[in-house]
Amino acid sequence: MMSGKDELVFAPLGGLGEIGMNAALYGFGPKAKRKWILVDLGVAFAGPDLPGIELILPDVGFLKSIRKDLLGLIITHAHEDHIGAIAHLWPRLECPVYATRFANLLLEARRLGETGAPDVPLNTIEQGERLQLGPFDIEFIAMAHSIPESCALAIRTPLGTVLHTGDWKLDPDPIVGTQTDEARLRQIGEEGVLALISDSTNIMREGLSPSEGDVAKTLREIILNSTGRVVVTTFASNVARIRAVAMAAQEAGRSVILVGRAMDRVVAAARECGLLQGLPPFLGQDSFDRLPRERVVVLATGSQGEGRAAMARIALDEHPVVRLASGDRVVFSSRPIPGNEKSVYALMNGLARQGIEILTDRTHLVHASGHPRRGEVVQMYDWIRPKIAIPAHGEEQHLREHAAFAKAQGVETVINARNGDLVVLAPGRAAIDDQIPTGRLYTDGQLIIAQKDEAIAQRARLAFAGVISVGLALTSKGELAGDPDMVMAGIPARTMDGRSMDELVDKVIFEALDSLPRARRRDPDAVSSSLEKAIRNSLRAVWGKKPVVQVLVMLV
């Protein structure tokens, strides 16, 4: 393609091939002079395979080369997998941020609550509003989802319109906020849509997603028919669920107690946006002991088994304030995110040991996904009738299923893009034209480190087989100047036949030293290398594992 020709391109940095870490670039102009916008900048949550790591961020290294042409960061909604990386990565971008009021309130609350968080320039956009950034005319279209003020983006350019759906569903009774704006979507479809880039999360599920209104009815019945305390744990960001619980509690003559800082932040933002009007103030956890059991409803964070969240401590009967007893109920108004099942089941087992009744979506309609099932996706394709479809927001199986689904809907061109693919949408036939650098960054305490940082691999080895550290001093003649010092961590105390492991290592050290020629014993690097190898091999022979071995040799 000629470098002077205007092109419309799409380049995902995260979210295609995984659920989470959503970030997508759109570019317009000649190849060497493109103007760009970034849609969302989210996180994924690290699992046990990454010890010490909390969050996974998209690598935005490519954006350094285009930063002067990056016109803005556009936020579709306030879930962590769409905004969670902003505080960490915005200093590398330094571009304006555009989001709805609710999302901006949560971003501002984080800045005020976290030491050293950057002062990000936040611009408030309302649902239905249009924003002009260079060649991009961006319309924010109201969508129903499991968090307030979610938006699809109609991104208009001289080469065509792209509809970026964000996360969405069709819900006739969303409880909080508006329904998905079907009328506007139909109008945009009539105008003509070049490309649809859409949510794939529930593409493998038939039918329609349940409504928040139906979930609210179930929660009402549960709370009205309970005799003891009721604890409802859900995603803190689901204001519709919070409102449904509060309405049921009010009808039952119960007070709602918030437990968990994330719940406090979301409720404060929801109050400011007028989303909890007509409801009495919620109480803090200090009110728990002052109310009769039959007058309590607790809204608690930690439905995904997060170790530091409120539900984990409640399940272990270790919460400083909230203590439950037989006859109380806990409602899991959520579904385990893939990968969190063990943690969630551990919560349930802890509660069961206390004699608590547990209610989940397996037996009661206490949760509804915020993502569309196949029946809803059919309607979206009917309304929009895109020339190009690019499945997004999903793991490999979701994206492939969505690609086949789009073809079955008669879409002319379906692109199976993944993170790092640069897709030329126009002019000409859409295709993957190039690759841009992508990857992952990790939050490690107060640091942000690269995916390939050696510390990650070292930690994995330490977690698997422990570490042995040895320090010794040698004279200029290669003789030991005192006894070696040794520290072991994560190593079994004894071998299978009962021998002491530290005595075994001591013996290996002396034998390995004695086997070295005098000349090599004067070389600290040679001594260190020989001892490390001897210790690893000896432990492998008696244990079946090779620990990390560190030997420090000093000449005195």
C-alpha positions as CSV (number, residue, x, y, z in Angstrom):
1,M,0.0,0.0,0.0
2,M,1.2,3.5,-0.8
3,S,2.4,5.4,2.3
4,G,0.6,8.6,1.3
5,K,-2.9,7.0,1.2
6,D,-5.3,7.5,4.1
7,E,-6.1,4.3,6.0
8,L,-8.4,3.3,8.8
9,V,-6.7,0.7,11.1
10,F,-7.5,-1.2,14.2
11,A,-4.8,-2.6,16.5
12,P,-5.7,-4.4,19.8
13,L,-3.2,-4.3,22.6
14,G,-5.2,-6.5,24.9
15,G,-8.5,-8.3,25.2
16,L,-8.4,-10.5,22.1
17,G,-7.4,-13.9,23.2
18,E,-8.2,-13.3,26.9
19,I,-11.0,-11.9,29.0
20,G,-9.6,-8.8,30.6
21,M,-6.8,-6.3,29.9
22,N,-8.9,-4.5,27.2
23,A,-7.1,-1.9,25.1
24,A,-7.6,-1.1,21.4
25,L,-6.1,1.4,19.1
26,Y,-7.8,3.0,16.1
27,G,-5.7,5.0,13.6
28,F,-6.5,7.2,10.6
29,G,-4.3,8.8,8.0
30,P,-1.3,7.9,5.9
31,K,0.9,5.2,7.3
32,A,3.6,7.6,8.5
33,K,1.3,10.3,9.7
34,R,-1.6,8.5,11.4
35,K,-3.6,10.1,14.2
36,W,-4.7,7.6,16.9
37,I,-7.2,7.1,19.7
38,L,-7.0,4.4,22.4
39,V,-10.2,2.7,23.6
40,D,-10.0,1.5,27.2
41,L,-6.9,0.6,29.2
42,G,-7.7,-2.3,31.6
43,V,-6.1,-5.0,33.7
44,A,-6.3,-8.7,34.2
45,F,-5.7,-10.3,37.6
46,A,-2.7,-12.5,38.2
47,G,-3.1,-16.1,39.3
48,P,-1.0,-18.4,41.4
49,D,1.3,-19.0,38.4
50,L,2.7,-15.5,39.0
51,P,3.7,-15.4,42.6
52,G,4.0,-11.9,44.0
53,I,2.2,-10.3,41.0
54,E,-1.2,-8.7,41.5
55,L,-2.2,-7.1,38.1
56,I,-1.4,-7.7,34.5
57,L,-1.3,-4.7,32.2
58,P,-1.0,-4.3,28.5
59,D,2.4,-3.3,27.3
60,V,2.0,0.2,25.9
61,G,5.6,0.5,24.6
62,F,4.3,1.0,21.0
63,L,2.5,4.1,22.1
64,K,5.8,5.8,22.9
65,S,6.4,6.0,19.1
66,I,3.0,7.6,18.4
67,R,2.5,9.6,21.6
68,K,2.5,13.0,19.9
69,D,-0.3,11.7,17.6
70,L,-2.4,10.0,20.4
71,L,-5.4,12.3,20.6
72,G,-7.1,10.7,23.6
73,L,-8.1,7.7,25.7
74,I,-11.8,6.8,25.4
75,I,-13.4,4.8,28.1
76,T,-16.4,2.6,27.4
77,H,-17.2,1.8,31.0
78,A,-15.7,1.6,34.5
79,H,-14.9,-2.0,35.0
80,E,-11.4,-2.8,36.1
81,D,-10.7,-4.7,32.9
82,H,-11.3,-1.5,31.0
83,I,-9.9,1.2,33.3
84,G,-7.7,-0.5,35.9
85,A,-4.4,0.2,34.1
86,I,-4.9,4.0,33.7
87,A,-3.4,4.9,37.1
88,H,-0.3,2.8,36.3
89,L,0.2,3.6,32.6
90,W,-1.2,7.1,32.0
91,P,2.2,8.7,32.8
92,R,3.6,6.9,29.7
93,L,0.8,8.3,27.5
94,E,0.0,11.8,28.9
95,C,-3.1,12.2,26.8
96,P,-6.6,13.4,27.7
97,V,-9.1,10.8,29.0
98,Y,-12.8,10.9,28.1
99,A,-15.3,8.9,30.1
100,T,-18.8,9.2,31.7
101,R,-19.3,10.9,35.0
102,F,-19.6,7.6,36.9
103,A,-16.3,6.2,35.5
104,N,-14.5,9.5,36.2
105,L,-15.7,9.5,39.8
106,L,-14.3,6.0,40.3
107,L,-11.0,7.1,38.7
108,E,-10.8,10.2,40.8
109,A,-11.6,8.2,44.0
110,R,-8.7,5.9,43.2
111,R,-6.4,8.9,42.7
112,L,-7.3,10.3,46.1
113,G,-7.1,7.0,47.8
114,E,-3.7,5.9,46.5
115,T,-0.4,7.6,47.3
116,G,1.5,8.7,44.2
117,A,-1.4,8.1,41.8
118,P,-1.1,10.5,38.8
119,D,-3.4,13.5,38.4
120,V,-5.0,12.3,35.1
121,P,-6.9,15.0,33.1
122,L,-10.5,13.6,33.1
123,N,-13.1,14.9,30.7
124,T,-16.7,14.0,31.3
125,I,-18.8,12.8,28.4
126,E,-22.5,11.9,28.6
127,Q,-24.2,9.0,27.0
128,G,-25.6,10.1,23.6
129,E,-22.9,12.9,23.3
130,R,-20.5,13.2,20.3
131,L,-16.8,14.0,20.6
132,Q,-14.6,15.2,17.7
133,L,-10.9,14.2,18.0
134,G,-9.0,15.0,14.8
135,P,-10.4,12.7,12.1
136,F,-12.5,10.8,14.6
137,D,-16.2,11.6,15.3
138,I,-17.0,9.5,18.3
139,E,-20.6,9.0,19.5
140,F,-21.2,7.5,23.0
141,I,-24.3,5.1,22.7
142,A,-26.0,3.9,25.9
143,M,-25.7,0.2,26.5
144,A,-27.1,-2.0,29.3
145,H,-24.3,-3.8,31.2
146,S,-23.5,-4.7,34.8
147,I,-22.2,-1.3,35.7
148,P,-23.7,2.1,35.1
149,E,-23.2,4.4,32.1
150,S,-21.7,1.8,29.8
151,C,-21.3,2.9,26.2
152,A,-20.7,1.6,22.7
153,L,-18.7,3.9,20.5
154,A,-19.7,4.8,16.9
155,I,-16.4,5.9,15.6
156,R,-17.0,7.8,12.3
157,T,-14.1,8.6,9.9
158,P,-13.9,9.7,6.3
159,L,-13.4,6.0,5.3
160,G,-16.4,4.6,7.2
161,T,-17.9,4.0,10.6
162,V,-16.7,1.4,13.2
163,L,-19.1,0.3,16.0
164,H,-17.0,-0.7,19.0
165,T,-19.6,-2.2,21.3
166,G,-17.7,-2.5,24.6
167,D,-19.4,-4.8,27.0
168,W,-23.2,-4.9,26.6
169,K,-26.4,-6.9,26.8
170,L,-30.1,-6.4,26.0
171,D,-32.0,-5.9,29.3
172,P,-35.6,-4.8,29.3
173,D,-35.3,-3.9,33.1
174,P,-31.7,-3.0,34.0
175,I,-32.8,-1.5,37.4
176,V,-30.2,1.2,37.1
177,G,-29.5,3.3,34.1
178,T,-31.0,3.0,30.6
179,Q,-31.7,0.1,28.3
180,T,-29.4,-0.5,25.4
181,D,-30.4,2.2,22.9
182,E,-31.9,0.0,20.2
183,A,-33.3,2.9,18.3
184,R,-30.0,4.7,17.9
185,L,-28.2,1.4,17.0
186,R,-30.8,0.8,14.3
187,Q,-30.3,4.3,12.9
188,I,-26.5,3.8,12.8
189,G,-27.0,0.5,11.0
190,E,-29.2,2.4,8.4
191,E,-26.4,4.9,8.0
192,G,-24.0,2.1,7.1
193,V,-21.4,0.5,9.3
194,L,-18.0,-0.6,7.9
195,A,-16.9,-2.7,10.9
196,L,-18.4,-4.2,14.1
197,I,-16.0,-5.0,16.9
198,S,-18.0,-6.8,19.5
199,D,-18.1,-8.6,22.8
200,S,-17.6,-12.4,22.6
201,T,-17.9,-13.4,26.3
202,N,-21.2,-15.3,26.1
203,I,-21.2,-16.3,22.5
204,M,-21.2,-20.0,23.4
205,R,-24.5,-19.6,25.4
206,E,-27.8,-19.9,23.6
207,G,-30.8,-17.7,24.2
208,L,-31.0,-14.4,26.1
209,S,-29.2,-13.2,29.2
210,P,-31.6,-12.9,32.3
211,S,-32.7,-9.4,33.2
212,E,-31.5,-7.6,36.3
213,G,-35.1,-7.0,37.0
214,D,-35.7,-10.8,37.4
215,V,-32.6,-11.1,39.7
216,A,-34.1,-8.3,41.8
217,K,-37.3,-10.2,42.2
218,T,-35.4,-13.3,43.5
219,L,-33.3,-11.3,45.9
220,R,-36.5,-9.7,47.2
221,E,-38.0,-13.1,47.9
222,I,-34.9,-14.3,49.6
223,I,-34.6,-11.3,51.9
224,L,-38.3,-11.1,52.7
225,N,-38.4,-14.8,53.6
226,S,-35.2,-14.9,55.7
227,T,-35.2,-15.0,59.5
228,G,-31.6,-14.5,60.3
229,R,-28.9,-12.2,58.8
230,V,-28.6,-12.1,55.1
231,V,-25.2,-11.4,53.5
232,V,-25.2,-10.7,49.7
233,T,-21.8,-10.8,48.1
234,T,-21.5,-9.5,44.5
235,F,-19.2,-7.4,42.3
236,A,-18.9,-4.0,44.0
237,S,-19.4,-2.3,40.6
238,N,-22.8,-3.7,40.1
239,V,-24.9,-0.8,41.2
240,A,-28.1,-2.4,39.9
241,R,-27.6,-5.3,42.2
242,I,-26.8,-3.0,45.1
243,R,-30.0,-1.1,44.5
244,A,-32.0,-4.3,44.2
245,V,-30.7,-5.5,47.6
246,A,-31.3,-2.1,49.2
247,M,-34.9,-2.0,47.9
248,A,-35.6,-5.5,49.2
249,A,-34.0,-4.6,52.6
250,Q,-36.1,-1.5,52.9
251,E,-39.3,-3.5,52.2
252,A,-38.3,-6.1,54.8
253,G,-37.5,-3.5,57.4
254,R,-33.8,-4.2,57.4
255,S,-30.8,-2.0,57.2
256,V,-28.0,-2.4,54.7
257,I,-24.5,-2.6,56.0
258,L,-21.6,-2.1,53.6
259,V,-18.5,-4.2,54.2
260,G,-15.5,-3.6,51.9
261,R,-13.7,-0.5,50.7
262,A,-14.5,-1.1,47.0
263,M,-18.2,-1.2,47.9
264,D,-17.9,2.1,49.7
265,R,-16.2,3.8,46.7
266,V,-18.9,2.6,44.3
267,V,-21.8,3.5,46.5
268,A,-20.3,7.0,46.9
269,A,-20.0,7.4,43.2
270,A,-23.5,6.0,42.6
271,R,-25.0,8.4,45.2
272,E,-23.3,11.4,43.5
273,C,-24.7,10.3,40.1
274,G,-28.2,10.0,41.6
275,L,-28.4,6.2,41.0
276,L,-29.5,5.4,44.6
277,Q,-32.3,8.0,45.0
278,G,-35.2,7.0,47.3
279,L,-33.1,4.7,49.4
280,P,-32.0,5.4,53.0
281,P,-28.3,5.8,53.8
282,F,-26.3,2.6,54.1
283,L,-24.6,1.8,57.4
284,G,-20.9,1.1,58.1
285,Q,-19.7,-2.2,59.4
286,D,-19.5,-0.8,63.0
287,S,-23.4,-1.0,63.1
288,F,-23.3,-4.8,62.7
289,D,-23.3,-5.6,66.4
290,R,-25.9,-3.0,67.3
291,L,-28.7,-4.4,65.1
292,P,-30.9,-7.5,65.7
293,R,-30.1,-10.4,63.3
294,E,-33.5,-10.1,61.6
295,R,-32.8,-6.5,60.8
296,V,-29.5,-6.9,59.0
297,V,-28.5,-7.2,55.3
298,V,-24.8,-7.1,54.6
299,L,-23.4,-6.2,51.2
300,A,-19.9,-7.6,51.1
301,T,-17.0,-7.5,48.7
302,G,-15.0,-10.6,47.8
303,S,-17.4,-12.8,45.8
304,Q,-14.5,-14.1,43.7
305,G,-12.6,-15.4,46.7
306,E,-10.1,-12.6,46.9
307,G,-7.8,-13.3,49.9
308,R,-7.9,-9.8,51.4
309,A,-11.6,-9.0,50.7
310,A,-14.3,-9.1,53.3
311,M,-15.9,-12.5,52.4
312,A,-12.6,-14.3,52.8
313,R,-12.4,-13.2,56.4
314,I,-16.0,-13.8,57.1
315,A,-15.7,-17.4,55.7
316,L,-12.8,-18.0,58.0
317,D,-14.7,-16.5,60.9
318,E,-11.9,-14.0,61.3
319,H,-13.6,-10.8,60.3
320,P,-13.1,-8.1,63.1
321,V,-16.8,-7.2,63.1
322,V,-19.0,-9.5,60.9
323,R,-19.6,-12.8,62.5
324,L,-22.3,-15.2,61.3
325,A,-24.1,-18.1,62.9
326,S,-26.3,-21.0,62.0
327,G,-29.5,-19.7,60.5
328,D,-27.9,-16.9,58.6
329,R,-27.7,-16.9,54.8
330,V,-25.1,-15.9,52.3
331,V,-26.1,-15.2,48.8
332,F,-23.5,-15.4,46.1
333,S,-25.0,-12.9,43.6
334,S,-22.2,-13.6,41.1
335,R,-20.6,-16.4,39.2
336,P,-16.9,-17.4,39.5
337,I,-14.7,-15.9,36.9
338,P,-12.8,-18.7,35.1
339,G,-9.7,-19.4,37.2
340,N,-11.3,-18.3,40.5
341,E,-13.4,-21.5,41.1
342,K,-11.1,-22.9,43.8
343,S,-11.0,-19.7,45.7
344,V,-14.8,-19.3,45.6
345,Y,-15.4,-22.9,46.6
346,A,-13.1,-22.4,49.5
347,L,-15.3,-19.5,50.7
348,M,-18.3,-21.7,50.5
349,N,-16.7,-24.5,52.4
350,G,-15.7,-22.1,55.1
351,L,-19.2,-20.8,55.4
352,A,-20.7,-24.4,55.4
353,R,-18.5,-25.3,58.3
354,Q,-20.1,-22.5,60.3
355,G,-23.6,-23.9,59.4
356,I,-24.4,-21.0,57.1
357,E,-27.0,-21.5,54.3
358,I,-25.5,-20.8,50.9
359,L,-27.5,-19.7,47.9
360,T,-26.0,-19.5,44.4
361,D,-27.1,-19.2,40.8
362,R,-27.1,-23.0,40.6
363,T,-30.5,-23.1,42.4
364,H,-31.8,-19.5,42.4
365,L,-31.8,-16.7,39.8
366,V,-29.5,-14.5,41.9
367,H,-27.1,-13.5,39.2
368,A,-27.3,-12.3,35.6
369,S,-24.3,-11.8,33.3
370,G,-23.7,-8.4,31.8
371,H,-22.7,-9.9,28.5
372,P,-24.9,-10.9,25.5
373,R,-25.8,-14.5,24.7
374,R,-26.3,-15.6,21.1
375,G,-29.9,-14.5,20.8
376,E,-28.8,-10.9,21.7
377,V,-25.8,-11.0,19.3
378,V,-28.1,-12.0,16.5
379,Q,-30.2,-8.9,17.1
380,M,-27.0,-6.7,17.1
381,Y,-26.0,-8.1,13.7
382,D,-29.5,-7.5,12.4
383,W,-29.5,-3.9,13.5
384,I,-25.9,-3.0,12.4
385,R,-25.4,-5.2,9.3
386,P,-21.6,-4.6,9.2
387,K,-19.4,-5.3,6.2
388,I,-16.6,-6.4,8.5
389,A,-16.8,-8.3,11.9
390,I,-13.9,-8.6,14.3
391,P,-14.7,-10.7,17.4
392,A,-13.3,-9.1,20.6
393,H,-13.3,-9.5,24.4
394,G,-12.8,-13.2,24.7
395,E,-10.5,-16.2,25.0
396,E,-9.5,-18.2,21.9
397,Q,-12.5,-20.5,22.0
398,H,-14.9,-17.5,22.3
399,L,-13.3,-15.6,19.4
400,R,-13.3,-18.6,17.1
401,E,-17.0,-19.3,17.9
402,H,-17.9,-15.7,17.3
403,A,-16.1,-15.6,14.0
404,A,-18.1,-18.7,12.8
405,F,-21.3,-17.1,14.1
406,A,-20.6,-13.8,12.3
407,K,-20.1,-15.7,9.0
408,A,-23.4,-17.5,9.6
409,Q,-25.0,-14.1,9.9
410,G,-23.9,-13.3,6.4
411,V,-21.1,-10.8,7.2
412,E,-18.9,-10.3,4.1
413,T,-15.5,-10.2,5.9
414,V,-14.7,-11.7,9.3
415,I,-11.2,-11.0,10.7
416,N,-9.7,-13.3,13.3
417,A,-7.5,-10.7,14.9
418,R,-5.4,-11.1,18.0
419,N,-3.4,-8.8,20.2
420,G,-0.7,-7.1,18.2
421,D,-2.4,-7.5,14.8
422,L,-2.7,-4.3,12.8
423,V,-5.9,-4.6,10.7
424,V,-6.4,-2.2,7.8
425,L,-10.2,-1.8,7.7
426,A,-10.2,0.6,4.7
427,P,-9.7,1.3,1.9
428,G,-9.9,-2.0,0.0
429,R,-10.6,-5.4,1.4
430,A,-10.0,-5.6,5.2
431,A,-7.0,-7.7,6.2
432,I,-4.3,-8.0,8.8
433,D,-1.5,-5.9,7.3
434,D,1.2,-5.7,10.0
435,Q,2.2,-6.5,13.6
436,I,2.8,-4.0,16.4
437,P,4.8,-4.7,19.5
438,T,2.5,-6.0,22.3
439,G,3.0,-8.0,25.5
440,R,2.3,-7.8,29.2
441,L,3.5,-5.8,32.1
442,Y,3.2,-6.8,35.7
443,T,2.6,-4.8,38.9
444,D,5.1,-6.1,41.4
445,G,4.6,-4.2,44.7
446,Q,5.2,-0.5,43.7
447,L,7.0,-1.5,40.5
448,I,5.9,-2.2,37.0
449,I,8.1,-4.9,35.4
450,A,8.2,-6.6,32.0
451,Q,6.8,-10.0,31.3
452,K,10.2,-11.3,30.6
453,D,11.8,-10.0,33.8
454,E,14.0,-12.7,35.2
455,A,12.5,-12.2,38.7
456,I,9.3,-13.9,37.4
457,A,11.0,-17.1,36.3
458,Q,13.1,-17.1,39.5
459,R,10.1,-16.8,41.7
460,A,8.4,-19.7,40.0
461,R,11.5,-21.8,40.6
462,L,11.6,-20.8,44.2
463,A,8.0,-21.6,44.7
464,F,8.5,-25.1,43.2
465,A,11.7,-26.2,44.9
466,G,12.9,-23.7,47.5
467,V,16.4,-22.1,47.9
468,I,19.7,-22.9,49.5
469,S,22.1,-20.1,50.2
470,V,25.7,-20.8,51.1
471,G,28.4,-18.4,52.2
472,L,32.1,-19.4,52.7
473,A,35.5,-17.7,52.8
474,L,38.7,-19.1,51.3
475,T,42.3,-18.1,52.0
476,S,44.7,-17.2,49.1
477,K,45.9,-20.8,49.3
478,G,42.3,-22.2,48.7
479,E,41.8,-23.3,52.3
480,L,38.5,-22.8,54.2
481,A,38.7,-19.8,56.5
482,G,36.1,-21.0,59.0
483,D,33.0,-23.1,58.6
484,P,30.6,-22.4,55.7
485,D,27.3,-20.6,56.6
486,M,24.1,-22.1,55.1
487,V,20.4,-21.1,55.0
488,M,17.7,-23.2,53.5
489,A,14.1,-22.2,52.8
490,G,11.3,-24.3,51.3
491,I,13.4,-27.5,51.6
492,P,12.1,-30.6,53.4
493,A,13.9,-31.3,56.7
494,R,14.7,-35.0,56.0
495,T,15.2,-37.4,53.1
496,M,13.0,-40.4,52.5
497,D,15.3,-42.6,54.6
498,G,15.4,-40.1,57.5
499,R,18.7,-38.3,56.9
500,S,18.9,-34.7,57.8
501,M,18.8,-32.5,54.7
502,D,21.1,-29.8,56.1
503,E,23.7,-32.4,57.2
504,L,23.5,-33.9,53.7
505,V,24.2,-30.4,52.1
506,D,27.1,-29.8,54.6
507,K,28.7,-33.1,53.5
508,V,28.3,-32.2,49.8
509,I,30.0,-28.8,50.3
510,F,33.1,-30.3,51.9
511,E,33.3,-33.2,49.4
512,A,32.9,-30.9,46.4
513,L,35.6,-28.6,47.8
514,D,38.0,-31.5,48.4
515,S,37.5,-32.7,44.8
516,L,38.6,-29.4,43.3
517,P,42.2,-29.0,42.2
518,R,44.1,-26.4,44.4
519,A,44.3,-23.9,41.5
520,R,40.6,-23.9,41.0
521,R,40.0,-23.4,44.7
522,R,41.7,-20.0,44.4
523,D,39.0,-18.9,41.8
524,P,35.8,-17.8,43.6
525,D,33.7,-18.2,40.4
526,A,34.9,-21.7,39.8
527,V,34.3,-22.7,43.4
528,S,30.8,-21.1,43.4
529,S,29.8,-22.9,40.2
530,S,31.1,-26.3,41.3
531,L,29.3,-26.2,44.7
532,E,26.0,-25.0,43.2
533,K,26.0,-27.9,40.7
534,A,27.0,-30.4,43.3
535,I,24.3,-29.3,45.8
536,R,21.6,-29.3,43.1
537,N,22.5,-32.7,41.8
538,S,22.7,-34.2,45.3
539,L,19.3,-33.0,46.3
540,R,17.8,-34.1,43.0
541,A,19.1,-37.6,43.8
542,V,17.4,-37.8,47.2
543,W,14.4,-35.5,46.6
544,G,13.6,-35.5,42.9
545,K,13.8,-31.7,42.7
546,K,16.5,-29.2,42.0
547,P,16.3,-26.2,44.3
548,V,17.7,-22.7,43.5
549,V,21.2,-22.7,44.9
550,Q,23.3,-19.6,45.6
551,V,26.9,-19.9,46.7
552,L,28.9,-16.7,47.7
553,V,32.6,-17.2,47.9
554,M,35.0,-14.6,49.4
555,L,38.8,-14.6,49.4
556,V,40.4,-13.5,52.6
